[in-house]
């Protein structure tokens, strides 16, 4: 799938629907990841879905809230609390 084609189709749909210029493929990808995480999605699974090599990239990308991250850490990390 050509990234430019996706951008062009998104732009056309945005114009037809009267959506703001901020409705981009990148914004949709960001929202997708953020919603998955906030609904309890596994950060490692989201990392794989997005194709990120580094977990820190996924954390920054998804606007992870620190409180949620700490809960996940406390619940799953072997050296947590």
mmCIF file of the N, C-alpha and C atoms, coordinates in Angstrom:
data_MODEL
# 
_entry.id   MODEL 
# 
loop_
_atom_site.group_PDB 
_atom_site.id 
_atom_site.type_symbol 
_atom_site.label_atom_id 
_atom_site.label_alt_id 
_atom_site.label_comp_id 
_atom_site.label_asym_id 
_atom_site.label_entity_id 
_atom_site.label_seq_id 
_atom_site.pdbx_PDB_ins_code 
_atom_site.Cartn_x 
_atom_site.Cartn_y 
_atom_site.Cartn_z 
_atom_site.occupancy 
_atom_site.B_iso_or_equiv 
_atom_site.pdbx_formal_charge 
_atom_site.auth_seq_id 
_atom_site.auth_comp_id 
_atom_site.auth_asym_id 
_atom_site.auth_atom_id 
_atom_site.pdbx_PDB_model_num 
ATOM 1   N N  . UNK A 1 1  ? 0.856   -1.165 0.000  1.00 0.00 ? 1  UNK A N  1 
ATOM 2   C CA . UNK A 1 1  ? 0.000   0.000  0.000  1.00 0.00 ? 1  UNK A CA 1 
ATOM 3   C C  . UNK A 1 1  ? 0.905   1.231  0.000  1.00 0.00 ? 1  UNK A C  1 
ATOM 4   N N  . UNK A 1 2  ? 0.687   2.092  -0.920 1.00 0.00 ? 2  UNK A N  1 
ATOM 5   C CA . UNK A 1 2  ? 1.502   3.296  -1.073 1.00 0.00 ? 2  UNK A CA 1 
ATOM 6   C C  . UNK A 1 2  ? 1.075   4.364  -0.055 1.00 0.00 ? 2  UNK A C  1 
ATOM 7   N N  . UNK A 1 3  ? 1.994   4.839  0.782  1.00 0.00 ? 3  UNK A N  1 
ATOM 8   C CA . UNK A 1 3  ? 1.636   5.853  1.785  1.00 0.00 ? 3  UNK A CA 1 
ATOM 9   C C  . UNK A 1 3  ? 1.011   7.112  1.172  1.00 0.00 ? 3  UNK A C  1 
ATOM 10  N N  . UNK A 1 4  ? 1.499   7.528  0.040  1.00 0.00 ? 4  UNK A N  1 
ATOM 11  C CA . UNK A 1 4  ? 0.953   8.734  -0.592 1.00 0.00 ? 4  UNK A CA 1 
ATOM 12  C C  . UNK A 1 4  ? -0.495  8.512  -1.030 1.00 0.00 ? 4  UNK A C  1 
ATOM 13  N N  . UNK A 1 5  ? -0.815  7.304  -1.483 1.00 0.00 ? 5  UNK A N  1 
ATOM 14  C CA . UNK A 1 5  ? -2.187  6.983  -1.881 1.00 0.00 ? 5  UNK A CA 1 
ATOM 15  C C  . UNK A 1 5  ? -3.115  7.083  -0.674 1.00 0.00 ? 5  UNK A C  1 
ATOM 16  N N  . UNK A 1 6  ? -2.675  6.561  0.461  1.00 0.00 ? 6  UNK A N  1 
ATOM 17  C CA . UNK A 1 6  ? -3.468  6.642  1.690  1.00 0.00 ? 6  UNK A CA 1 
ATOM 18  C C  . UNK A 1 6  ? -3.678  8.103  2.075  1.00 0.00 ? 6  UNK A C  1 
ATOM 19  N N  . UNK A 1 7  ? -2.631  8.918  1.980  1.00 0.00 ? 7  UNK A N  1 
ATOM 20  C CA . UNK A 1 7  ? -2.750  10.341 2.298  1.00 0.00 ? 7  UNK A CA 1 
ATOM 21  C C  . UNK A 1 7  ? -3.759  11.029 1.371  1.00 0.00 ? 7  UNK A C  1 
ATOM 22  N N  . UNK A 1 8  ? -3.693  10.692 0.097  1.00 0.00 ? 8  UNK A N  1 
ATOM 23  C CA . UNK A 1 8  ? -4.578  11.316 -0.880 1.00 0.00 ? 8  UNK A CA 1 
ATOM 24  C C  . UNK A 1 8  ? -6.043  10.929 -0.645 1.00 0.00 ? 8  UNK A C  1 
ATOM 25  N N  . UNK A 1 9  ? -6.304  9.658  -0.399 1.00 0.00 ? 9  UNK A N  1 
ATOM 26  C CA . UNK A 1 9  ? -7.667  9.199  -0.134 1.00 0.00 ? 9  UNK A CA 1 
ATOM 27  C C  . UNK A 1 9  ? -8.193  9.829  1.150  1.00 0.00 ? 9  UNK A C  1 
ATOM 28  N N  . UNK A 1 10 ? -7.350  9.888  2.165  1.00 0.00 ? 10 UNK A N  1 
ATOM 29  C CA . UNK A 1 10 ? -7.747  10.507 3.431  1.00 0.00 ? 10 UNK A CA 1 
ATOM 30  C C  . UNK A 1 10 ? -8.061  11.983 3.228  1.00 0.00 ? 10 UNK A C  1 
ATOM 31  N N  . UNK A 1 11 ? -7.249  12.652 2.453  1.00 0.00 ? 11 UNK A N  1 
ATOM 32  C CA . UNK A 1 11 ? -7.475  14.075 2.182  1.00 0.00 ? 11 UNK A CA 1 
ATOM 33  C C  . UNK A 1 11 ? -8.806  14.290 1.461  1.00 0.00 ? 11 UNK A C  1 
ATOM 34  N N  . UNK A 1 12 ? -9.102  13.445 0.487  1.00 0.00 ? 12 UNK A N  1 
ATOM 35  C CA . UNK A 1 12 ? -10.369 13.562 -0.238 1.00 0.00 ? 12 UNK A CA 1 
ATOM 36  C C  . UNK A 1 12 ? -11.555 13.325 0.694  1.00 0.00 ? 12 UNK A C  1 
ATOM 37  N N  . UNK A 1 13 ? -11.469 12.305 1.523  1.00 0.00 ? 13 UNK A N  1 
ATOM 38  C CA . UNK A 1 13 ? -12.547 12.012 2.474  1.00 0.00 ? 13 UNK A CA 1 
ATOM 39  C C  . UNK A 1 13 ? -12.702 13.148 3.474  1.00 0.00 ? 13 UNK A C  1 
ATOM 40  N N  . UNK A 1 14 ? -11.581 13.689 3.930  1.00 0.00 ? 14 UNK A N  1 
ATOM 41  C CA . UNK A 1 14 ? -11.609 14.806 4.875  1.00 0.00 ? 14 UNK A CA 1 
ATOM 42  C C  . UNK A 1 14 ? -12.339 15.997 4.279  1.00 0.00 ? 14 UNK A C  1 
ATOM 43  N N  . UNK A 1 15 ? -12.057 16.283 3.016  1.00 0.00 ? 15 UNK A N  1 
ATOM 44  C CA . UNK A 1 15 ? -12.705 17.420 2.343  1.00 0.00 ? 15 UNK A CA 1 
ATOM 45  C C  . UNK A 1 15 ? -14.211 17.177 2.205  1.00 0.00 ? 15 UNK A C  1 
ATOM 46  N N  . UNK A 1 16 ? -14.598 15.970 1.816  1.00 0.00 ? 16 UNK A N  1 
ATOM 47  C CA . UNK A 1 16 ? -16.015 15.636 1.631  1.00 0.00 ? 16 UNK A CA 1 
ATOM 48  C C  . UNK A 1 16 ? -16.783 15.688 2.952  1.00 0.00 ? 16 UNK A C  1 
ATOM 49  N N  . UNK A 1 17 ? -16.125 15.296 4.020  1.00 0.00 ? 17 UNK A N  1 
ATOM 50  C CA . UNK A 1 17 ? -16.780 15.239 5.319  1.00 0.00 ? 17 UNK A CA 1 
ATOM 51  C C  . UNK A 1 17 ? -16.626 16.511 6.137  1.00 0.00 ? 17 UNK A C  1 
ATOM 52  N N  . UNK A 1 18 ? -15.832 17.442 5.639  1.00 0.00 ? 18 UNK A N  1 
ATOM 53  C CA . UNK A 1 18 ? -15.624 18.693 6.360  1.00 0.00 ? 18 UNK A CA 1 
ATOM 54  C C  . UNK A 1 18 ? -14.790 18.524 7.620  1.00 0.00 ? 18 UNK A C  1 
ATOM 55  N N  . UNK A 1 19 ? -13.890 17.558 7.603  1.00 0.00 ? 19 UNK A N  1 
ATOM 56  C CA . UNK A 1 19 ? -13.036 17.328 8.767  1.00 0.00 ? 19 UNK A CA 1 
ATOM 57  C C  . UNK A 1 19 ? -11.865 18.306 8.767  1.00 0.00 ? 19 UNK A C  1 
ATOM 58  N N  . UNK A 1 20 ? -11.279 18.556 9.928  1.00 0.00 ? 20 UNK A N  1 
ATOM 59  C CA . UNK A 1 20 ? -10.144 19.485 9.996  1.00 0.00 ? 20 UNK A CA 1 
ATOM 60  C C  . UNK A 1 20 ? -8.899  18.896 9.332  1.00 0.00 ? 20 UNK A C  1 
ATOM 61  N N  . UNK A 1 21 ? -7.965  19.753 9.009  1.00 0.00 ? 21 UNK A N  1 
ATOM 62  C CA . UNK A 1 21 ? -6.713  19.339 8.366  1.00 0.00 ? 21 UNK A CA 1 
ATOM 63  C C  . UNK A 1 21 ? -5.893  18.407 9.259  1.00 0.00 ? 21 UNK A C  1 
ATOM 64  N N  . UNK A 1 22 ? -6.207  18.379 10.532 1.00 0.00 ? 22 UNK A N  1 
ATOM 65  C CA . UNK A 1 22 ? -5.474  17.502 11.458 1.00 0.00 ? 22 UNK A CA 1 
ATOM 66  C C  . UNK A 1 22 ? -5.910  16.043 11.342 1.00 0.00 ? 22 UNK A C  1 
ATOM 67  N N  . UNK A 1 23 ? -6.977  15.763 10.593 1.00 0.00 ? 23 UNK A N  1 
ATOM 68  C CA . UNK A 1 23 ? -7.432  14.380 10.381 1.00 0.00 ? 23 UNK A CA 1 
ATOM 69  C C  . UNK A 1 23 ? -6.572  13.754 9.288  1.00 0.00 ? 23 UNK A C  1 
ATOM 70  N N  . UNK A 1 24 ? -5.443  13.198 9.705  1.00 0.00 ? 24 UNK A N  1 
ATOM 71  C CA . UNK A 1 24 ? -4.459  12.630 8.784  1.00 0.00 ? 24 UNK A CA 1 
ATOM 72  C C  . UNK A 1 24 ? -4.261  11.146 9.090  1.00 0.00 ? 24 UNK A C  1 
ATOM 73  N N  . UNK A 1 25 ? -3.645  10.404 8.176  1.00 0.00 ? 25 UNK A N  1 
ATOM 74  C CA . UNK A 1 25 ? -3.342  9.006  8.478  1.00 0.00 ? 25 UNK A CA 1 
ATOM 75  C C  . UNK A 1 25 ? -2.487  8.864  9.747  1.00 0.00 ? 25 UNK A C  1 
ATOM 76  N N  . UNK A 1 26 ? -1.555  9.771  9.928  1.00 0.00 ? 26 UNK A N  1 
ATOM 77  C CA . UNK A 1 26 ? -0.712  9.730  11.124 1.00 0.00 ? 26 UNK A CA 1 
ATOM 78  C C  . UNK A 1 26 ? -1.554  9.925  12.390 1.00 0.00 ? 26 UNK A C  1 
ATOM 79  N N  . UNK A 1 27 ? -2.489  10.873 12.341 1.00 0.00 ? 27 UNK A N  1 
ATOM 80  C CA . UNK A 1 27 ? -3.351  11.130 13.500 1.00 0.00 ? 27 UNK A CA 1 
ATOM 81  C C  . UNK A 1 27 ? -4.237  9.919  13.787 1.00 0.00 ? 27 UNK A C  1 
ATOM 82  N N  . UNK A 1 28 ? -4.729  9.260  12.743 1.00 0.00 ? 28 UNK A N  1 
ATOM 83  C CA . UNK A 1 28 ? -5.552  8.065  12.938 1.00 0.00 ? 28 UNK A CA 1 
ATOM 84  C C  . UNK A 1 28 ? -4.734  6.934  13.550 1.00 0.00 ? 28 UNK A C  1 
ATOM 85  N N  . UNK A 1 29 ? -3.499  6.783  13.096 1.00 0.00 ? 29 UNK A N  1 
ATOM 86  C CA . UNK A 1 29 ? -2.608  5.758  13.632 1.00 0.00 ? 29 UNK A CA 1 
ATOM 87  C C  . UNK A 1 29 ? -2.330  6.036  15.115 1.00 0.00 ? 29 UNK A C  1 
ATOM 88  N N  . UNK A 1 30 ? -2.088  7.296  15.437 1.00 0.00 ? 30 UNK A N  1 
ATOM 89  C CA . UNK A 1 30 ? -1.832  7.714  16.810 1.00 0.00 ? 30 UNK A CA 1 
ATOM 90  C C  . UNK A 1 30 ? -3.064  7.435  17.683 1.00 0.00 ? 30 UNK A C  1 
ATOM 91  N N  . UNK A 1 31 ? -4.243  7.815  17.184 1.00 0.00 ? 31 UNK A N  1 
ATOM 92  C CA . UNK A 1 31 ? -5.485  7.597  17.934 1.00 0.00 ? 31 UNK A CA 1 
ATOM 93  C C  . UNK A 1 31 ? -5.752  6.113  18.152 1.00 0.00 ? 31 UNK A C  1 
ATOM 94  N N  . UNK A 1 32 ? -5.528  5.320  17.098 1.00 0.00 ? 32 UNK A N  1 
ATOM 95  C CA . UNK A 1 32 ? -5.707  3.874  17.189 1.00 0.00 ? 32 UNK A CA 1 
ATOM 96  C C  . UNK A 1 32 ? -4.869  3.299  18.329 1.00 0.00 ? 32 UNK A C  1 
ATOM 97  N N  . UNK A 1 33 ? -3.602  3.650  18.351 1.00 0.00 ? 33 UNK A N  1 
ATOM 98  C CA . UNK A 1 33 ? -2.698  3.139  19.384 1.00 0.00 ? 33 UNK A CA 1 
ATOM 99  C C  . UNK A 1 33 ? -3.108  3.629  20.768 1.00 0.00 ? 33 UNK A C  1 
ATOM 100 N N  . UNK A 1 34 ? -3.472  4.879  20.877 1.00 0.00 ? 34 UNK A N  1 
ATOM 101 C CA . UNK A 1 34 ? -3.866  5.456  22.160 1.00 0.00 ? 34 UNK A CA 1 
ATOM 102 C C  . UNK A 1 34 ? -5.128  4.793  22.691 1.00 0.00 ? 34 UNK A C  1 
ATOM 103 N N  . UNK A 1 35 ? -6.115  4.592  21.817 1.00 0.00 ? 35 UNK A N  1 
ATOM 104 C CA . UNK A 1 35 ? -7.370  3.951  22.241 1.00 0.00 ? 35 UNK A CA 1 
ATOM 105 C C  . UNK A 1 35 ? -7.142  2.492  22.643 1.00 0.00 ? 35 UNK A C  1 
ATOM 106 N N  . UNK A 1 36 ? -6.302  1.787  21.907 1.00 0.00 ? 36 UNK A N  1 
ATOM 107 C CA . UNK A 1 36 ? -5.994  0.407  22.286 1.00 0.00 ? 36 UNK A CA 1 
ATOM 108 C C  . UNK A 1 36 ? -5.378  0.362  23.680 1.00 0.00 ? 36 UNK A C  1 
ATOM 109 N N  . UNK A 1 37 ? -4.426  1.236  23.923 1.00 0.00 ? 37 UNK A N  1 
ATOM 110 C CA . UNK A 1 37 ? -3.753  1.255  25.216 1.00 0.00 ? 37 UNK A CA 1 
ATOM 111 C C  . UNK A 1 37 ? -4.715  1.638  26.337 1.00 0.00 ? 37 UNK A C  1 
ATOM 112 N N  . UNK A 1 38 ? -5.514  2.662  26.120 1.00 0.00 ? 38 UNK A N  1 
ATOM 113 C CA . UNK A 1 38 ? -6.426  3.105  27.175 1.00 0.00 ? 38 UNK A CA 1 
ATOM 114 C C  . UNK A 1 38 ? -7.533  2.091  27.456 1.00 0.00 ? 38 UNK A C  1 
ATOM 115 N N  . UNK A 1 39 ? -7.803  1.205  26.496 1.00 0.00 ? 39 UNK A N  1 
ATOM 116 C CA . UNK A 1 39 ? -8.803  0.153  26.695 1.00 0.00 ? 39 UNK A CA 1 
ATOM 117 C C  . UNK A 1 39 ? -8.185  -1.108 27.292 1.00 0.00 ? 39 UNK A C  1 
ATOM 118 N N  . UNK A 1 40 ? -6.913  -1.003 27.692 1.00 0.00 ? 40 UNK A N  1 
ATOM 119 C CA . UNK A 1 40 ? -6.258  -2.122 28.346 1.00 0.00 ? 40 UNK A CA 1 
ATOM 120 C C  . UNK A 1 40 ? -5.400  -2.975 27.429 1.00 0.00 ? 40 UNK A C  1 
ATOM 121 N N  . UNK A 1 41 ? -5.157  -2.498 26.222 1.00 0.00 ? 41 UNK A N  1 
ATOM 122 C CA . UNK A 1 41 ? -4.311  -3.230 25.289 1.00 0.00 ? 41 UNK A CA 1 
ATOM 123 C C  . UNK A 1 41 ? -2.893  -3.377 25.816 1.00 0.00 ? 41 UNK A C  1 
ATOM 124 N N  . UNK A 1 42 ? -2.265  -4.463 25.444 1.00 0.00 ? 42 UNK A N  1 
ATOM 125 C CA . UNK A 1 42 ? -0.901  -4.749 25.859 1.00 0.00 ? 42 UNK A CA 1 
ATOM 126 C C  . UNK A 1 42 ? 0.078   -3.883 25.068 1.00 0.00 ? 42 UNK A C  1 
ATOM 127 N N  . UNK A 1 43 ? 0.955   -3.199 25.772 1.00 0.00 ? 43 UNK A N  1 
ATOM 128 C CA . UNK A 1 43 ? 1.895   -2.276 25.126 1.00 0.00 ? 43 UNK A CA 1 
ATOM 129 C C  . UNK A 1 43 ? 2.801   -3.004 24.127 1.00 0.00 ? 43 UNK A C  1 
ATOM 130 N N  . UNK A 1 44 ? 3.214   -4.206 24.455 1.00 0.00 ? 44 UNK A N  1 
ATOM 131 C CA . UNK A 1 44 ? 4.070   -4.984 23.532 1.00 0.00 ? 44 UNK A CA 1 
ATOM 132 C C  . UNK A 1 44 ? 3.296   -5.358 22.265 1.00 0.00 ? 44 UNK A C  1 
ATOM 133 N N  . UNK A 1 45 ? 2.036   -5.716 22.404 1.00 0.00 ? 45 UNK A N  1 
ATOM 134 C CA . UNK A 1 45 ? 1.219   -6.056 21.236 1.00 0.00 ? 45 UNK A CA 1 
ATOM 135 C C  . UNK A 1 45 ? 1.023   -4.827 20.357 1.00 0.00 ? 45 UNK A C  1 
ATOM 136 N N  . UNK A 1 46 ? 0.788   -3.679 20.983 1.00 0.00 ? 46 UNK A N  1 
ATOM 137 C CA . UNK A 1 46 ? 0.631   -2.431 20.231 1.00 0.00 ? 46 UNK A CA 1 
ATOM 138 C C  . UNK A 1 46 ? 1.933   -2.091 19.526 1.00 0.00 ? 46 UNK A C  1 
ATOM 139 N N  . UNK A 1 47 ? 3.048   -2.307 20.201 1.00 0.00 ? 47 UNK A N  1 
ATOM 140 C CA . UNK A 1 47 ? 4.362   -2.073 19.596 1.00 0.00 ? 47 UNK A CA 1 
ATOM 141 C C  . UNK A 1 47 ? 4.494   -2.904 18.317 1.00 0.00 ? 47 UNK A C  1 
ATOM 142 N N  . UNK A 1 48 ? 4.099   -4.165 18.376 1.00 0.00 ? 48 UNK A N  1 
ATOM 143 C CA . UNK A 1 48 ? 4.178   -5.028 17.194 1.00 0.00 ? 48 UNK A CA 1 
ATOM 144 C C  . UNK A 1 48 ? 3.239   -4.564 16.096 1.00 0.00 ? 48 UNK A C  1 
ATOM 145 N N  . UNK A 1 49 ? 2.010   -4.182 16.467 1.00 0.00 ? 49 UNK A N  1 
ATOM 146 C CA . UNK A 1 49 ? 1.050   -3.701 15.474 1.00 0.00 ? 49 UNK A CA 1 
ATOM 147 C C  . UNK A 1 49 ? 1.568   -2.475 14.728 1.00 0.00 ? 49 UNK A C  1 
ATOM 148 N N  . UNK A 1 50 ? 2.251   -1.592 15.462 1.00 0.00 ? 50 UNK A N  1 
ATOM 149 C CA . UNK A 1 50 ? 2.769   -0.368 14.852 1.00 0.00 ? 50 UNK A CA 1 
ATOM 150 C C  . UNK A 1 50 ? 4.097   -0.580 14.136 1.00 0.00 ? 50 UNK A C  1 
ATOM 151 N N  . UNK A 1 51 ? 4.734   -1.723 14.405 1.00 0.00 ? 51 UNK A N  1 
ATOM 152 C CA . UNK A 1 51 ? 6.013   -2.016 13.761 1.00 0.00 ? 51 UNK A CA 1 
ATOM 153 C C  . UNK A 1 51 ? 7.191   -1.264 14.344 1.00 0.00 ? 51 UNK A C  1 
ATOM 154 N N  . UNK A 1 52 ? 7.082   -0.888 15.615 1.00 0.00 ? 52 UNK A N  1 
ATOM 155 C CA . UNK A 1 52 ? 8.173   -0.170 16.273 1.00 0.00 ? 52 UNK A CA 1 
ATOM 156 C C  . UNK A 1 52 ? 9.226   -1.142 16.793 1.00 0.00 ? 52 UNK A C  1 
ATOM 157 N N  . UNK A 1 53 ? 10.485  -0.819 16.596 1.00 0.00 ? 53 UNK A N  1 
ATOM 158 C CA . UNK A 1 53 ? 11.577  -1.640 17.120 1.00 0.00 ? 53 UNK A CA 1 
ATOM 159 C C  . UNK A 1 53 ? 11.743  -1.424 18.623 1.00 0.00 ? 53 UNK A C  1 
ATOM 160 N N  . UNK A 1 54 ? 11.468  -0.219 19.078 1.00 0.00 ? 54 UNK A N  1 
ATOM 161 C CA . UNK A 1 54 ? 11.696  0.147  20.471 1.00 0.00 ? 54 UNK A CA 1 
ATOM 162 C C  . UNK A 1 54 ? 10.368  0.394  21.191 1.00 0.00 ? 54 UNK A C  1 
ATOM 163 N N  . UNK A 1 55 ? 10.262  -0.164 22.394 1.00 0.00 ? 55 UNK A N  1 
ATOM 164 C CA . UNK A 1 55 ? 9.058   0.060  23.192 1.00 0.00 ? 55 UNK A CA 1 
ATOM 165 C C  . UNK A 1 55 ? 8.913   1.526  23.577 1.00 0.00 ? 55 UNK A C  1 
ATOM 166 N N  . UNK A 1 56 ? 10.025  2.213  23.791 1.00 0.00 ? 56 UNK A N  1 
ATOM 167 C CA . UNK A 1 56 ? 9.956   3.629  24.165 1.00 0.00 ? 56 UNK A CA 1 
ATOM 168 C C  . UNK A 1 56 ? 9.330   4.462  23.036 1.00 0.00 ? 56 UNK A C  1 
ATOM 169 N N  . UNK A 1 57 ? 9.547   4.059  21.810 1.00 0.00 ? 57 UNK A N  1 
ATOM 170 C CA . UNK A 1 57 ? 8.913   4.752  20.680 1.00 0.00 ? 57 UNK A CA 1 
ATOM 171 C C  . UNK A 1 57 ? 7.402   4.601  20.773 1.00 0.00 ? 57 UNK A C  1 
ATOM 172 N N  . UNK A 1 58 ? 6.936   3.414  21.084 1.00 0.00 ? 58 UNK A N  1 
ATOM 173 C CA . UNK A 1 58 ? 5.499   3.158  21.199 1.00 0.00 ? 58 UNK A CA 1 
ATOM 174 C C  . UNK A 1 58 ? 4.917   3.954  22.359 1.00 0.00 ? 58 UNK A C  1 
ATOM 175 N N  . UNK A 1 59 ? 5.629   4.010  23.471 1.00 0.00 ? 59 UNK A N  1 
ATOM 176 C CA . UNK A 1 59 ? 5.134   4.756  24.625 1.00 0.00 ? 59 UNK A CA 1 
ATOM 177 C C  . UNK A 1 59 ? 4.946   6.229  24.280 1.00 0.00 ? 59 UNK A C  1 
ATOM 178 N N  . UNK A 1 60 ? 5.917   6.810  23.612 1.00 0.00 ? 60 UNK A N  1 
ATOM 179 C CA . UNK A 1 60 ? 5.817   8.224  23.250 1.00 0.00 ? 60 UNK A CA 1 
ATOM 180 C C  . UNK A 1 60 ? 4.710   8.431  22.225 1.00 0.00 ? 60 UNK A C  1 
ATOM 181 N N  . UNK A 1 61 ? 4.595   7.510  21.313 1.00 0.00 ? 61 UNK A N  1 
ATOM 182 C CA . UNK A 1 61 ? 3.635   7.614  20.218 1.00 0.00 ? 61 UNK A CA 1 
ATOM 183 C C  . UNK A 1 61 ? 2.199   7.552  20.696 1.00 0.00 ? 61 UNK A C  1 
ATOM 184 N N  . UNK A 1 62 ? 1.954   6.802  21.735 1.00 0.00 ? 62 UNK A N  1 
ATOM 185 C CA . UNK A 1 62 ? 0.585   6.587  22.191 1.00 0.00 ? 62 UNK A CA 1 
ATOM 186 C C  . UNK A 1 62 ? 0.153   7.565  23.285 1.00 0.00 ? 62 UNK A C  1 
ATOM 187 N N  . UNK A 1 63 ? 0.955   8.556  23.571 1.00 0.00 ? 63 UNK A N  1 
ATOM 188 C CA . UNK A 1 63 ? 0.635   9.518  24.641 1.00 0.00 ? 63 UNK A CA 1 
ATOM 189 C C  . UNK A 1 63 ? 0.279   8.797  25.937 1.00 0.00 ? 63 UNK A C  1 
ATOM 190 N N  . UNK A 1 64 ? 1.099   7.846  26.272 1.00 0.00 ? 64 UNK A N  1 
ATOM 191 C CA . UNK A 1 64 ? 0.848   7.022  27.446 1.00 0.00 ? 64 UNK A CA 1 
ATOM 192 C C  . UNK A 1 64 ? 0.789   7.881  28.696 1.00 0.00 ? 64 UNK A C  1 
ATOM 193 N N  . UNK A 1 65 ? -0.239  7.649  29.502 1.00 0.00 ? 65 UNK A N  1 
ATOM 194 C CA . UNK A 1 65 ? -0.291  8.393  30.754 1.00 0.00 ? 65 UNK A CA 1 
ATOM 195 C C  . UNK A 1 65 ? 0.463   7.606  31.814 1.00 0.00 ? 65 UNK A C  1 
ATOM 196 N N  . UNK A 1 66 ? 1.234   8.302  32.600 1.00 0.00 ? 66 UNK A N  1 
ATOM 197 C CA . UNK A 1 66 ? 2.151   7.703  33.558 1.00 0.00 ? 66 UNK A CA 1 
ATOM 198 C C  . UNK A 1 66 ? 1.435   6.835  34.580 1.00 0.00 ? 66 UNK A C  1 
ATOM 199 N N  . UNK A 1 67 ? 0.276   7.251  35.034 1.00 0.00 ? 67 UNK A N  1 
ATOM 200 C CA . UNK A 1 67 ? -0.461  6.471  36.033 1.00 0.00 ? 67 UNK A CA 1 
ATOM 201 C C  . UNK A 1 67 ? -0.795  5.088  35.472 1.00 0.00 ? 67 UNK A C  1 
ATOM 202 N N  . UNK A 1 68 ? -1.283  5.055  34.234 1.00 0.00 ? 68 UNK A N  1 
ATOM 203 C CA . UNK A 1 68 ? -1.621  3.768  33.613 1.00 0.00 ? 68 UNK A CA 1 
ATOM 204 C C  . UNK A 1 68 ? -0.367  2.908  33.451 1.00 0.00 ? 68 UNK A C  1 
ATOM 205 N N  . UNK A 1 69 ? 0.703   3.513  32.999 1.00 0.00 ? 69 UNK A N  1 
ATOM 206 C CA . UNK A 1 69 ? 1.952   2.763  32.822 1.00 0.00 ? 69 UNK A CA 1 
ATOM 207 C C  . UNK A 1 69 ? 2.435   2.163  34.140 1.00 0.00 ? 69 UNK A C  1 
ATOM 208 N N  . UNK A 1 70 ? 2.344   2.933  35.198 1.00 0.00 ? 70 UNK A N  1 
ATOM 209 C CA . UNK A 1 70 ? 2.796   2.433  36.494 1.00 0.00 ? 70 UNK A CA 1 
ATOM 210 C C  . UNK A 1 70 ? 1.920   1.265  36.962 1.00 0.00 ? 70 UNK A C  1 
ATOM 211 N N  . UNK A 1 71 ? 0.622   1.321  36.687 1.00 0.00 ? 71 UNK A N  1 
ATOM 212 C CA . UNK A 1 71 ? -0.259  0.210  37.046 1.00 0.00 ? 71 UNK A CA 1 
ATOM 213 C C  . UNK A 1 71 ? 0.138   -1.052 36.286 1.00 0.00 ? 71 UNK A C  1 
ATOM 214 N N  . UNK A 1 72 ? 0.400   -0.903 35.008 1.00 0.00 ? 72 UNK A N  1 
ATOM 215 C CA . UNK A 1 72 ? 0.823   -2.047 34.199 1.00 0.00 ? 72 UNK A CA 1 
ATOM 216 C C  . UNK A 1 72 ? 2.158   -2.572 34.699 1.00 0.00 ? 72 UNK A C  1 
ATOM 217 N N  . UNK A 1 73 ? 3.071   -1.679 34.965 1.00 0.00 ? 73 UNK A N  1 
ATOM 218 C CA . UNK A 1 73 ? 4.392   -2.057 35.472 1.00 0.00 ? 73 UNK A CA 1 
ATOM 219 C C  . UNK A 1 73 ? 4.254   -2.836 36.780 1.00 0.00 ? 73 UNK A C  1 
ATOM 220 N N  . UNK A 1 74 ? 3.499   -2.276 37.720 1.00 0.00 ? 74 UNK A N  1 
ATOM 221 C CA . UNK A 1 74 ? 3.326   -2.909 39.030 1.00 0.00 ? 74 UNK A CA 1 
ATOM 222 C C  . UNK A 1 74 ? 2.676   -4.294 38.905 1.00 0.00 ? 74 UNK A C  1 
ATOM 223 N N  . UNK A 1 75 ? 1.776   -4.431 37.939 1.00 0.00 ? 75 UNK A N  1 
ATOM 224 C CA . UNK A 1 75 ? 1.051   -5.688 37.778 1.00 0.00 ? 75 UNK A CA 1 
ATOM 225 C C  . UNK A 1 75 ? 1.857   -6.750 37.026 1.00 0.00 ? 75 UNK A C  1 
ATOM 226 N N  . UNK A 1 76 ? 2.828   -6.346 36.228 1.00 0.00 ? 76 UNK A N  1 
ATOM 227 C CA . UNK A 1 76 ? 3.457   -7.324 35.343 1.00 0.00 ? 76 UNK A CA 1 
ATOM 228 C C  . UNK A 1 76 ? 4.972   -7.454 35.452 1.00 0.00 ? 76 UNK A C  1 
ATOM 229 N N  . UNK A 1 77 ? 5.655   -6.442 35.877 1.00 0.00 ? 77 UNK A N  1 
ATOM 230 C CA . UNK A 1 77 ? 7.123   -6.494 35.878 1.00 0.00 ? 77 UNK A CA 1 
ATOM 231 C C  . UNK A 1 77 ? 7.622   -7.334 37.045 1.00 0.00 ? 77 UNK A C  1 
ATOM 232 N N  . UNK A 1 78 ? 8.549   -8.281 36.792 1.00 0.00 ? 78 UNK A N  1 
ATOM 233 C CA . UNK A 1 78 ? 9.018   -9.162 37.863 1.00 0.00 ? 78 UNK A CA 1 
ATOM 234 C C  . UNK A 1 78 ? 9.721   -8.436 39.018 1.00 0.00 ? 78 UNK A C  1 
ATOM 235 N N  . UNK A 1 79 ? 10.297  -7.270 38.769 1.00 0.00 ? 79 UNK A N  1 
ATOM 236 C CA . UNK A 1 79 ? 10.986  -6.555 39.851 1.00 0.00 ? 79 UNK A CA 1 
ATOM 237 C C  . UNK A 1 79 ? 10.171  -5.397 40.435 1.00 0.00 ? 79 UNK A C  1 
ATOM 238 N N  . UNK A 1 80 ? 8.899   -5.351 40.061 1.00 0.00 ? 80 UNK A N  1 
ATOM 239 C CA . UNK A 1 80 ? 8.040   -4.271 40.563 1.00 0.00 ? 80 UNK A CA 1 
ATOM 240 C C  . UNK A 1 80 ? 7.718   -4.499 42.038 1.00 0.00 ? 80 UNK A C  1 
ATOM 241 N N  . UNK A 1 81 ? 7.506   -3.372 42.726 1.00 0.00 ? 81 UNK A N  1 
ATOM 242 C CA . UNK A 1 81 ? 7.096   -3.265 44.104 1.00 0.00 ? 81 UNK A CA 1 
ATOM 243 C C  . UNK A 1 81 ? 7.087   -4.487 44.894 1.00 0.00 ? 81 UNK A C  1 
# 
